[in-house]
Amino acid sequence: MKAVSKLLSAASAAALSAALVVPGAVVVQFAAVSSAEAAVVSRVEVRGNTRVEAETIRNYIQIKPGKSFSSGDVDQAVKALFGTGLFSDVQINQVGSALVVTVSEYKVVNQVLFQGNKKLKDAQLANTVQLKPRSSFSQATLDADVEAVKAAYAHIGRDDANVTTQIMDLGDNRVNVVFNINEGGRTKIAAINFVGNHAYSSRRLADIINTKRSSMLSFMLRDDVFDENKLKADEELLRRFYYNHGYADFQVVSAFGELNDQTNEYTVTITVNEGDRYTFGDVSVDSTIPELDSKSLESVVESRKGDVYSAKDVENSIIALTEKVAGQGYAFAQVTPRGDRNFENHTISVVYTVDQGTKAYVERIEIRGNTRTRDYVIRREFDVSEGDAFNQVLIQRAKKRLEALDFFEKVDISTAPGSEPDQVVLVVDVVEKATGEFSIGAGYSTGGDTPGASIQGSITERNFLGRGQFIRVSAGGGKHSRDYGFSFTEPYFLGQRIAAGFDVFRSTREYDDYDVQTTGGTVRFGLPITSNITTQVAYNISEEKYSYDDNCDANDDGVPDAGCYVSKAIQDGIENSPWLKSSVSANLIYNTIDDTKNPHYGIYANLGAEFAGLGGDAKYYKLTARASVYQTLSEEMDIVGLVSGGAGYIAGYGDNDLRVFDHFQSTDRIIRGFDFNGIGPAAYKNGIDGAAGYDHLGGTTYFNASVEAQFPLPIVPESLGLRGAVFADAATLYGNKVDRHVGTPEEFQIVSSGMKWRASAGVSLIWASPFGPLRVDYAVPLAKQDTDDVQEFNFGISTRF
């Protein structure tokens, strides 16, 4: 009798069921007794076993000498033996007064070997198959493993991978299993076509989904792999996008991929029905609970009359209302939105109905599938625990939080009946994913304090020891810089939703005439106030050591050589180092950006304050503010507008002036078209006149503003992630309060310290690269001062937050 593992596919399981009842498949002879009679035997003999002990087999069949049994007991004995997965054939016969159990054992797998595989490592494939060393061998399991290996290759875009097997008999009932793999060519996606879209271009929709058309970067990004499950997830992304932009009737009519066997390429076609665009009509709250005032609840509703309809606003309103009424003592209250479409004026009126709801309690939370992540890391994302009122809204929010952790490939939360009618069991099923990362990369920048080529490597673990903690070790540098760092973050400090962590670092910078080495650390705390507002508080301490470089101080005596021109203010800062800075800082952040990698709408604002003087040499207070507003200007053409601005002010307190190195310095985040620290107050390098040039000393105050329009590049495939932009910048950096220890007023003479505006305009190329968002800017100064340093070309990161 042939049996199969209970982990086979549905088709194999059906075949097994049939085999148990088909005559000849299993030989069960019980000649002395009919099905309606019982029998007694004096002994149970076991034959054919070589590895499994006879007593173990007797324990499985549960038929004892001297006790009566029926043919039904024999049937159960057969099933029990097959259920062990140890036997390929079982025969039970009554011979005289003995019950003879004859078995044929499956062969034992000695090794599982993979040959011909390069794209997938042996360890990856070993995790895919069911056959393992020391497990029982069966043909059915082998067949299933062949399909599993093919599926693994299909998952990386190699649908035509061919897998054959070889069984090597080693004797003593042992075998080696060999999978011979022909990986084949990589299956690509030639095109992604959208049908039925009018409000948004196909390029815009292609940006939203995760499936991408093949490009020259696909070998790194691996985003052009066709997968049915991935395509279904893309359908959901499209629905969410349209629902949040007013298209409440949107539907995905069909989505499928067609494979061209000759070119080994897929063509993906997604047909949609957009429907009409709606705005919010009347929005109100209706409470059936007498003690709750409906009008007082409307203040937390995020959907507003006249706004474009958004399913996200409705969802956020439900959560806000649920939390508010729960805080007023109605833990079982349910909030149900009721929409009323007006097809003539294309509005949707929404009434949020608050009902008492059925009383149900969470009996327990069952977590399954977390082989690495500890239970408490998952449980703390729930706002409910055992014994609390069951609330579906809070459960769904917990699901989103778990998904946002990025610890799991999949998160499912279901319910099961509890021990009592009013008890509910929450079942949380998760599938773990890799959270460690080793990265090494190279880059090039024309701006900032580290221009030129650089290389950086880091080891990051986002779920350290399964505790949900973040840890990172990094090192890098270039021709004029070196950086070392270590960071640790505990996202739930003292059991509260407070992110606490620390950073230690050392950096070295080599400028034209001097070098600086900074060693320091930060202890920080982050607290979310609302879903869009967070606050961060930190204590910072660092030591800065300045020294002349070899070109300026060949004798290494701390005094610049003749002909090395450095302004007196910077000389004073160098000669009085090392400097110790001890400060506390705080930031309030407001963020509604829809997508930080490719923003189309939203606001990012940051208000910061820093106070230095808790010991150390620096004595100042600093205020900064910046904001960026993104807005889609054309949905059809995918043109996005950006308006940003910022300001800063720093001043010493008491009788303390500022160190030269405490002042604000200009960067490409303030204005493009000028060199790093290339505008603002400056001093003569030789202390007398400008013949030797200027050292920019920074300023106490700055203002800046920028407008930009981003757009897709024609002809260039959207899968490359390239966009263009045009921009205009304006900025001013002025005021200087250098602490003058020594020297004459002439030596400290500062020029260009007044409030003079600079302006520039230019074009950009923005690239969503595999290494992060990058951009190339070419800016032409339109207004500048004689002391300014111009740099028209700039290459660096693209994020303008």
C-alpha positions in Angstrom: 0.0 0.0 0.0 1.4 3.4 -1.0 0.9 6.3 1.4 1.9 10.0 1.3 2.8 12.7 3.7 -0.1 14.6 5.3 1.5 17.8 4.0 0.7 17.1 0.4 -1.4 19.2 -1.8 -5.2 18.8 -2.0 -4.9 16.6 -5.1 -2.5 14.3 -3.4 -4.6 14.1 -0.3 -7.6 13.1 -2.4 -5.5 10.3 -4.0 -4.6 9.1 -0.5 -8.2 8.9 0.6 -9.1 6.9 -2.5 -6.2 4.5 -1.9 -7.5 3.6 1.5 -10.7 2.3 0.1 -9.8 0.8 -3.3 -9.4 -3.0 -3.2 -5.8 -4.0 -3.7 -4.3 -0.8 -2.6 -4.2 -2.0 1.0 -4.3 -5.6 2.0 -6.2 -6.0 5.3 -7.0 -9.6 5.8 -9.1 -10.6 8.8 -10.4 -13.9 7.7 -11.7 -15.3 10.9 -14.1 -12.6 11.8 -16.8 -10.7 9.9 -17.3 -7.0 10.2 -20.1 -7.5 12.7 -18.1 -9.9 14.9 -15.3 -9.5 17.4 -12.1 -11.6 17.8 -9.4 -12.2 20.3 -5.7 -13.1 19.6 -3.0 -14.3 21.9 -0.2 -12.3 20.5 0.7 -9.5 18.0 3.6 -10.2 15.7 5.4 -7.4 13.8 7.3 -8.2 10.6 9.3 -6.2 8.1 10.5 -3.5 10.5 14.2 -2.5 10.5 14.3 0.9 12.1 11.1 1.2 14.1 10.8 -0.9 17.2 8.2 -3.6 17.2 6.8 -2.3 20.6 6.4 1.1 19.1 4.3 -0.4 16.3 2.2 -2.4 18.8 1.5 0.9 20.7 0.3 2.6 17.5 -2.3 -0.2 16.6 -3.9 -0.2 20.1 -4.9 -3.9 19.7 -4.0 -5.9 22.8 -3.6 -9.7 23.2 -6.5 -11.2 25.1 -8.9 -8.4 24.4 -11.6 -8.5 21.8 -11.4 -6.2 18.7 -13.3 -5.7 15.5 -12.5 -4.9 11.9 -13.1 -1.3 12.7 -10.2 -1.5 15.2 -8.1 -2.9 12.4 -9.0 0.0 10.1 -8.0 2.4 12.8 -4.7 0.6 13.3 -3.9 0.9 9.6 -4.7 4.6 9.6 -2.6 5.1 12.7 0.4 3.4 11.2 0.1 5.4 7.9 -0.3 8.5 9.9 3.2 8.2 11.3 4.6 8.8 7.9 7.1 6.0 8.5 5.6 3.2 6.3 5.0 2.9 2.6 2.9 -0.4 3.0 1.0 -2.0 5.8 -0.6 -5.5 5.9 -2.6 -6.9 8.9 -3.5 -10.6 8.9 -4.9 -12.9 11.5 -3.0 -16.2 11.4 -4.4 -18.6 13.9 -4.3 -17.0 17.3 -1.7 -14.4 16.2 -2.3 -10.9 14.6 0.5 -10.4 12.1 1.4 -6.8 11.3 3.7 -6.6 8.2 5.1 -3.2 7.4 7.4 -1.8 4.7 9.3 1.2 6.0 10.0 4.3 3.9 13.6 4.8 3.1 15.4 7.4 5.2 16.8 10.5 3.5 20.5 10.7 4.2 21.2 14.0 2.3 19.2 16.5 0.2 21.5 17.9 -2.5 21.0 20.7 -5.1 22.9 20.9 -8.3 22.9 23.7 -10.9 21.6 26.4 -8.7 23.3 29.8 -8.6 20.6 32.4 -8.1 19.2 30.6 -5.1 21.5 29.3 -2.4 21.3 25.7 -1.0 20.1 27.0 2.3 17.2 28.9 0.6 16.1 25.8 -1.3 16.5 23.6 1.7 14.0 25.7 3.6 11.6 25.3 0.6 11.4 21.5 0.4 9.8 19.1 2.8 12.4 16.3 2.5 15.1 16.7 5.1 18.0 14.6 6.3 16.8 11.8 8.5 13.2 12.2 7.3 11.2 9.5 5.6 11.3 9.4 1.8 8.2 9.2 -0.3 7.6 9.8 -4.0 4.6 12.0 -3.4 6.6 14.3 -1.1 9.4 14.4 -3.7 6.9 15.5 -6.4 5.6 18.2 -4.1 9.1 19.4 -3.4 9.8 19.7 -7.2 6.9 22.0 -7.5 8.0 24.0 -4.5 11.5 24.5 -6.0 9.9 25.7 -9.2 7.7 28.1 -7.3 10.7 29.5 -5.5 12.3 30.3 -8.9 9.1 31.8 -10.2 9.2 34.1 -7.2 12.5 35.6 -8.4 11.3 35.8 -12.0 12.5 32.5 -13.4 9.2 30.9 -14.5 10.9 28.5 -16.9 13.2 26.9 -14.4 13.4 23.1 -14.9 13.8 20.7 -12.0 14.6 17.0 -12.3 15.4 14.5 -9.5 17.8 11.7 -8.9 17.5 9.1 -6.1 20.8 7.5 -5.0 20.3 4.3 -3.1 23.0 4.0 -0.4 21.9 0.6 1.0 20.6 0.0 4.5 17.3 1.6 3.5 19.0 5.0 3.1 18.9 7.3 0.0 20.3 10.7 -1.1 17.9 13.0 -2.9 19.4 15.2 -5.7 17.5 18.1 -7.3 19.1 18.9 -10.7 18.1 22.4 -11.5 18.3 24.3 -14.8 17.5 27.8 -13.7 16.7 29.1 -17.2 16.5 32.7 -18.2 15.0 35.5 -16.2 11.4 36.3 -16.9 10.8 40.0 -17.5 7.8 42.3 -17.7 7.8 44.0 -21.1 4.9 46.3 -20.5 2.2 47.3 -17.9 -0.9 48.6 -19.7 -3.7 50.4 -18.0 -7.1 50.5 -19.7 -10.0 52.7 -18.7 -8.0 55.3 -16.8 -8.8 59.0 -17.7 -8.2 61.0 -14.5 -4.7 59.7 -14.0 -2.1 58.8 -16.5 -0.7 55.3 -16.9 2.6 56.6 -15.7 1.1 57.9 -12.5 -0.7 54.6 -11.9 2.5 52.7 -12.6 4.2 54.6 -9.8 1.5 53.4 -7.3 1.8 49.7 -7.9 4.7 47.5 -6.8 4.9 45.5 -10.0 7.3 47.4 -12.4 8.3 47.2 -16.0 11.7 45.7 -16.6 14.5 48.2 -16.9 18.3 48.4 -16.7 18.1 48.5 -12.9 15.8 45.6 -12.5 18.6 43.2 -11.8 19.2 45.2 -8.6 15.6 46.2 -7.6 14.0 42.9 -8.5 10.7 44.7 -8.8 9.8 43.3 -12.3 8.9 39.8 -11.1 5.4 38.8 -12.1 3.5 37.2 -9.3 -0.3 36.7 -9.1 -0.4 37.5 -5.4 1.7 40.6 -5.9 -0.8 41.7 -8.7 -3.7 41.2 -6.3 -1.9 43.4 -3.8 -1.4 46.0 -6.6 -5.2 46.0 -7.2 -5.7 46.9 -3.6 -3.1 49.7 -3.8 -5.0 51.1 -6.8 -8.4 50.9 -5.0 -6.9 52.7 -2.0 -5.4 55.4 -4.1 -8.7 56.1 -6.0 -10.8 55.9 -2.9 -8.6 58.5 -1.2 -8.8 60.8 -4.2 -12.6 61.0 -4.5 -13.4 58.1 -6.7 -15.7 56.1 -4.5 -17.1 54.0 -7.3 -13.7 52.9 -8.6 -13.4 49.2 -9.6 -10.6 47.0 -11.0 -12.4 45.2 -13.7 -9.5 42.8 -14.5 -5.8 42.3 -13.9 -3.7 39.7 -15.6 -0.4 38.9 -17.1 0.3 37.2 -20.5 3.6 35.4 -21.0 5.2 35.4 -24.4 7.0 32.1 -24.5 9.4 33.2 -27.3 10.6 36.3 -25.5 10.0 35.0 -22.0 8.3 38.4 -21.1 5.0 39.2 -19.5 2.6 41.9 -20.6 0.5 43.0 -17.7 -2.9 44.5 -18.4 -5.0 46.2 -15.7 -8.5 47.4 -16.7 -10.2 49.9 -14.4 -13.5 51.7 -14.1 -12.8 55.0 -12.4 -16.3 56.3 -12.0 -17.1 59.9 -11.0 -15.2 62.0 -8.5 -17.0 63.0 -5.3 -16.6 65.6 -2.7 -18.0 65.4 0.9 -21.5 66.7 1.3 -23.0 67.2 4.8 -21.0 65.5 7.5 -22.6 64.9 10.9 -22.6 62.6 13.9 -25.7 60.8 15.1 -25.6 59.2 18.6 -28.2 56.7 19.7 -26.7 56.9 23.2 -28.7 59.6 25.1 -25.8 60.6 27.3 -23.5 61.4 24.3 -23.9 64.8 22.7 -23.6 64.5 18.9 -22.5 68.0 18.4 -19.6 67.7 20.8 -18.3 64.7 18.9 -18.1 66.5 15.5 -14.9 68.3 16.6 -12.9 65.1 16.1 -14.3 64.2 12.7 -11.6 64.7 10.0 -13.9 64.6 6.9 -15.1 68.1 6.1 -17.9 69.4 3.8 -16.5 70.4 0.4 -13.3 68.5 0.7 -12.5 65.8 -1.9 -13.9 62.5 -0.7 -11.3 60.3 1.0 -11.8 56.9 2.5 -8.7 57.6 4.7 -10.5 60.6 6.2 -13.5 58.5 6.9 -11.4 55.8 8.5 -9.5 58.3 10.6 -12.8 59.8 11.7 -14.1 56.4 12.8 -11.0 55.8 14.9 -11.1 59.3 16.5 -14.8 58.9 17.4 -14.3 55.5 18.8 -11.5 56.7 21.0 -13.4 59.7 22.2 -16.6 57.8 23.2 -14.5 55.1 24.8 -12.7 57.8 26.8 -16.1 58.9 28.0 -16.9 55.4 29.4 -18.6 53.7 26.5 -16.1 51.0 25.7 -18.6 48.9 23.6 -19.8 51.8 21.4 -19.6 51.1 17.7 -19.2 53.9 15.1 -20.7 53.1 11.7 -20.5 55.5 8.7 -23.5 55.8 6.4 -22.9 57.4 3.0 -25.5 59.0 0.9 -24.4 59.6 -2.7 -25.9 62.5 -4.7 -25.3 61.5 -8.3 -26.3 64.9 -9.7 -23.8 67.1 -7.8 -21.4 64.3 -7.1 -21.3 64.6 -3.3 -21.3 62.0 -0.6 -23.0 63.0 2.7 -21.7 61.0 5.6 -23.4 60.3 8.9 -21.4 58.7 11.6 -23.8 56.7 13.8 -22.7 55.9 17.3 -24.5 52.9 18.8 -24.0 51.1 22.1 -23.0 47.9 20.4 -22.9 44.3 21.7 -21.0 43.7 24.9 -18.1 41.4 24.1 -14.8 41.0 25.8 -11.4 39.8 24.7 -10.8 36.5 26.5 -7.2 36.1 25.2 -4.9 37.1 22.4 -3.3 34.1 20.6 -0.2 34.8 18.6 1.0 32.3 16.0 3.9 32.2 13.6 6.3 34.4 15.4 9.4 32.2 15.5 11.7 35.1 16.3 9.7 38.2 17.4 8.7 38.0 21.0 5.0 37.9 22.0 5.1 41.2 23.9 6.5 43.1 20.9 3.3 42.1 19.1 0.9 42.6 22.0 2.0 46.1 22.8 0.7 47.3 19.4 -2.8 46.5 20.6 -4.8 49.1 22.5 -6.8 46.2 23.9 -5.7 43.4 26.1 -7.2 40.3 27.8 -10.4 41.3 29.6 -10.9 44.6 27.7 -13.9 45.4 25.6 -13.7 44.0 22.1 -13.5 46.8 19.5 -13.0 46.0 15.9 -11.7 49.5 15.0 -8.9 49.2 17.5 -8.1 45.7 16.2 -7.7 47.0 12.7 -5.5 49.8 13.9 -3.3 47.3 15.6 -3.0 45.4 12.4 -1.8 48.5 10.6 0.7 49.1 13.3 2.1 45.6 13.1 2.4 45.9 9.3 4.2 49.3 9.7 6.8 47.6 11.9 8.1 45.9 8.8 8.9 42.8 10.8 6.5 40.5 9.0 5.7 39.5 5.4 2.0 39.0 6.3 -0.3 39.9 9.3 -3.7 38.4 9.7 -6.0 39.0 12.7 -9.1 36.8 13.0 -11.6 36.0 15.8 -12.7 32.8 17.4 -15.5 32.1 19.9 -14.4 32.2 23.5 -15.4 30.0 26.4 -18.5 32.1 27.0 -21.0 33.7 24.6 -19.6 37.2 25.4 -16.0 36.2 25.1 -13.9 36.5 21.9 -10.4 35.1 21.2 -8.2 37.2 19.0 -6.0 35.1 16.7 -2.9 36.9 15.3 -1.1 35.0 12.5 2.2 36.5 11.3 4.8 35.4 8.9 8.3 36.6 9.8 10.7 38.3 7.4 14.4 39.1 7.5 15.0 42.3 9.5 18.8 42.4 9.4 20.7 44.2 6.7 24.3 44.6 5.6 24.8 47.4 3.2 27.8 48.9 1.5 27.7 51.7 -1.0 29.6 54.4 -2.7 28.5 57.9 -3.6 29.6 61.3 -4.8 28.5 64.7 -3.7 29.5 68.2 -4.8 28.0 70.0 -1.8 27.9 69.9 2.0 30.9 69.5 4.2 32.0 66.2 2.6 32.4 66.9 -1.1 33.8 64.3 -3.4 33.6 60.5 -3.6 32.8 58.5 -0.5 32.1 55.0 0.6 29.9 53.8 3.5 29.0 50.5 5.1 26.6 49.6 7.8 25.1 46.7 9.7 21.5 47.2 10.7 19.0 45.1 12.7 15.5 46.4 13.0 14.3 43.7 15.4 17.3 43.0 17.6 16.9 39.7 19.4 13.2 39.7 18.5 12.7 42.6 21.0 11.7 45.1 18.4 14.8 47.2 19.0 16.8 49.0 16.4 20.6 48.8 16.3 23.0 50.1 13.7 26.8 50.2 13.3 28.2 52.3 10.5 31.5 53.4 9.1 32.4 55.4 6.0 34.4 58.2 4.6 36.0 59.8 1.6 39.1 61.7 0.6 38.3 64.5 3.1 36.1 62.8 5.7 35.7 59.8 8.0 32.6 58.8 10.0 31.9 56.2 12.6 28.6 55.7 14.4 26.6 53.4 16.6 22.8 53.9 17.2 20.3 52.1 19.4 16.6 52.7 19.8 14.0 51.1 22.1 10.6 52.0 20.6 8.7 51.3 23.8 10.6 52.9 26.7 9.3 51.8 30.1 6.4 50.1 28.4 5.1 53.3 26.9 4.9 54.4 23.3 8.1 56.5 23.7 11.0 55.9 21.5 14.2 56.2 23.5 17.7 55.8 22.2 21.2 57.0 22.0 23.9 57.6 19.3 27.7 57.8 19.6 29.8 59.1 16.8 33.1 60.3 15.6 33.6 62.4 12.5 36.6 64.0 10.8 36.5 66.8 8.2 39.4 68.2 6.3 38.8 71.7 4.9 41.1 73.9 2.8 43.3 75.0 5.7 42.3 73.2 8.8 40.8 69.9 10.1 38.2 69.1 12.7 37.5 66.0 14.6 34.2 65.7 16.5 33.4 63.0 19.0 30.1 63.0 20.8 26.8 61.3 21.6 23.1 62.0 21.9 20.4 60.6 24.2 17.0 61.1 22.6 13.3 60.6 23.3 10.5 60.6 20.8 6.8 60.8 21.6 3.9 60.7 19.2 1.2 63.3 20.1 -1.2 62.5 17.3 -1.0 60.4 14.1 0.6 63.4 12.4 2.4 65.2 15.2 5.4 64.0 17.0 7.9 65.6 19.4 11.6 64.8 20.0 13.7 65.8 22.9 17.5 65.1 23.2 20.6 65.8 25.2 23.7 66.3 23.1 27.4 66.4 24.0 30.4 66.7 21.7 34.0 67.6 21.7 35.5 69.5 18.7 39.2 69.5 18.1 40.5 71.9 15.4 44.0 71.9 13.9 45.8 73.4 10.9 46.5 70.9 8.1 50.0 70.1 6.9 49.9 72.7 4.2 49.3 75.4 6.7 51.4 74.1 9.7 54.3 72.1 8.3 56.1 72.3 11.7 53.0 71.1 13.6 53.6 73.9 16.2 49.9 75.1 16.1 50.8 78.3 14.4 50.0 78.9 10.7 53.0 79.2 8.4 53.7 82.3 6.4 51.7 82.3 3.3 48.9 80.3 4.9 46.0 82.8 5.0 43.3 82.0 7.5 41.1 84.7 8.9 41.7 85.8 12.5 38.3 84.6 13.6 39.0 81.0 12.5 42.5 81.2 13.8 41.1 82.1 17.2 38.6 79.2 17.0 41.4 76.7 16.1 43.9 77.9 18.7 41.4 77.7 21.5 40.2 74.2 20.8 39.2 71.7 21.9 35.7 72.9 22.5 33.1 71.1 24.5 29.4 71.6 23.6 26.6 70.4 25.9 23.1 71.2 24.9 19.4 70.1 25.1 17.2 70.3 22.0 13.6 69.8 21.1 11.7 69.4 17.9 8.0 69.5 17.1 7.2 67.8 13.8 4.0 67.8 11.7 3.9 65.4 8.8 1.1 64.5 6.4 3.3 63.6 3.4 1.6 60.8 1.4 4.8 59.2 0.2 8.3 60.2 1.4 9.9 58.6 -1.6 7.7 60.2 -4.2 5.6 62.9 -2.5 2.5 64.3 -4.3 0.7 66.1 -1.5 1.0 66.9 2.2 2.9 69.1 4.6 6.1 68.6 6.5 6.9 71.1 9.2 9.6 71.1 11.8 10.0 73.6 14.7 13.2 73.3 16.6 14.9 74.8 19.6 18.3 74.2 21.2 19.9 75.5 24.4 23.7 75.1 24.9 25.4 75.9 28.1 24.9 72.9 30.5 28.6 73.0 31.1 31.0 73.2 28.2 32.2 76.1 26.2 29.2 76.9 23.9 26.7 79.3 25.4 23.7 80.0 23.1 20.1 79.4 22.3 19.0 78.6 18.8 15.5 78.6 17.1 14.8 77.0 13.7 11.8 76.4 11.6 11.2 74.9 8.2 8.2 73.7 6.2 7.5 72.0 2.8 4.1 71.8 1.1 3.5 69.4 -1.7 0.5 69.7 -4.0 -0.3 67.9 -7.2 -0.9 70.6 -9.9 -2.0 68.2 -12.7 -3.3 64.7 -12.0 -3.3 63.8 -15.7 0.3 65.0 -16.4 1.6 64.1 -12.9 3.0 67.6 -12.2 3.7 68.2 -8.5 4.3 71.6 -7.0 6.5 72.3 -4.0 6.7 75.4 -1.8 9.2 75.4 1.0 10.7 77.9 3.4 12.8 78.2 6.6 14.3 80.5 9.1 16.8 80.4 11.9 18.1 82.6 14.7 21.0 82.0 17.2 22.3 84.2 19.9 24.6 84.0 22.9 23.1 84.7 26.3 24.5 86.7 29.2 27.8 88.2 28.3 28.8 85.4 25.9 29.3 86.0 22.2 29.1 83.1 19.8 32.0 80.9 18.7 32.7 81.2 15.0 31.7 77.6 14.6 28.3 78.0 16.2 26.9 80.3 13.5 24.5 79.1 10.8 26.2 78.1 7.5 24.5 78.0 4.1 23.9 74.7 2.4 22.0 73.6 -0.7 19.0 73.1 1.6 18.9 76.9 2.0 19.9 77.9 -1.5 21.3 76.2 -4.5 23.8 77.7 -7.0 26.2 78.6 -4.2 29.0 76.7 -2.5 28.6 75.1 0.9 29.1 78.0 3.4 29.5 80.2 0.4 27.3 83.2 1.4 26.9 85.5 4.3 29.3 87.3 6.6 32.9 86.9 5.7 36.4 87.9 6.9 39.6 88.7 5.0 41.9 85.6 5.1 45.0 87.8 5.6 43.2 90.0 8.1 43.9 93.2 6.0 42.2 93.1 2.7 40.5 90.7 0.3 43.5 90.0 -1.9 43.9 86.5 -0.4 40.1 85.8 -0.5 37.5 85.4 2.2 36.6 82.9 4.9 32.8 82.8 5.4 32.0 82.8 9.1 28.3 82.0 9.0 25.5 84.2 10.4 23.1 84.5 13.3 20.0 84.8 11.2 18.7 83.2 7.9 15.6 83.1 5.9 15.0 81.0 2.8 12.2 80.2 0.3 11.9 77.9 -2.7 9.3 77.0 -5.3 9.6 73.9 -7.5 7.6 72.0 -10.1 8.4 68.3 -10.6 7.3 66.3 -13.6 7.8 63.0 -15.3 10.4 62.9 -18.1 8.9 62.1 -21.5 10.1 58.9 -23.3 12.1 57.7 -20.3 10.4 54.6 -18.8 8.7 55.3 -15.5 10.4 52.1 -14.1 13.7 53.9 -14.0 12.4 56.3 -11.4 13.6 59.5 -13.1 11.8 62.8 -12.9 12.6 66.4 -13.8 12.2 69.7 -11.9 12.5 73.4 -12.3 13.0 75.6 -9.3 13.8 79.1 -8.0 15.5 79.8 -4.6 15.9 82.9 -2.5 17.8 83.2 0.8 19.6 85.6 3.1 22.2 84.9 5.8 23.4 87.8 7.9 24.5 89.0 11.3 27.7 87.7 13.1 28.6 87.7 16.8 32.1 86.2 16.9 33.6 85.9 20.3 36.9 88.0 19.9 39.5 86.7 22.4 42.6 88.3 20.9 43.5 90.5 17.9 42.8 94.0 16.7 39.4 95.2 15.3 41.0 95.4 11.9 41.9 91.7 12.0 38.4 90.8 12.9 36.8 93.0 10.3 33.7 91.3 8.9 32.2 92.2 5.6 28.8 91.3 3.9 27.2 91.0 7.3 24.0 92.9 6.2 20.7 91.4 5.2 21.3 90.9 1.5 19.2 88.5 -0.5 20.6 86.0 -2.9 18.5 84.3 -5.6 19.0 81.5 -8.1 17.0 79.4 -10.6 17.7 76.1 -12.2 16.7 72.6 -13.3 17.0 69.3 -11.6 17.1 65.6 -12.4 15.6 63.5 -9.6 16.2 59.8 -9.4 14.6 57.3 -7.1 17.7 55.1 -7.1 18.3 51.8 -5.4 20.6 53.7 -3.0 18.0 56.2 -2.0 16.5 59.4 -3.5 19.2 61.3 -5.4 19.1 64.5 -7.5 21.4 66.6 -9.7 20.8 70.4 -9.6 22.1 73.0 -12.0 21.4 76.4 -10.7 22.4 79.9 -12.0 22.7 82.7 -9.3 20.5 85.6 -10.2 21.4 87.8 -7.3 24.7 87.6 -5.3 27.4 89.5 -3.5 31.1 89.9 -4.4 32.2 87.8 -1.4 29.9 84.8 -2.4 31.3 81.5 -3.6 29.3 80.2 -6.6 28.7 76.5 -7.4 26.3 76.0 -10.2 26.3 72.2 -10.3 25.2 70.1 -7.2 24.8 66.4 -6.7 23.3 64.9 -3.5 20.2 63.6 -1.9 16.8 64.7 -3.2 14.6 64.9 -0.1 13.7 68.5 0.7 12.1 67.8 4.1 
